C-alpha cells in the first residue's frame, strides 16, 4: 500500500471523512481521489462520495468511510500495531 494511501485510510478511520482541501492541508496529499480509488478498487474499502457546495457556491466532494471495522483490519494488515 502506498504510504499516502495508508495516511488517507487512517484519517478516514479516525475522522470518518475527508475532502481534497483537508487531505492537502493535513496530509500533504494532492490527489486524494487517486488514493480513494486505490482503497476502493484494490482493497475493497467502502467509501461514499458526497457532492457538496460550500458557502461561496464552490463545489467539492467529501469522501465518507462506510465500514470502519473493515478499514481498520485492512490498515493493520499493512502496518501492524505493536503492543
RABELQUI-V152255 format. One record per helix or strand of 2 or more residues. SS is the DSSP state (helix for helix, strand for strand). FROM is the first residue (numbers start at 1). LEN is the number of residues. If there is no record, write none. Layout:
BEGIN
SS_FROM_LEN, SS_FROM_LEN
END
This chain:
BEGIN
helix_3_13, strand_17_3, helix_20_8, helix_32_12, strand_47_7, strand_59_7, helix_68_11
END
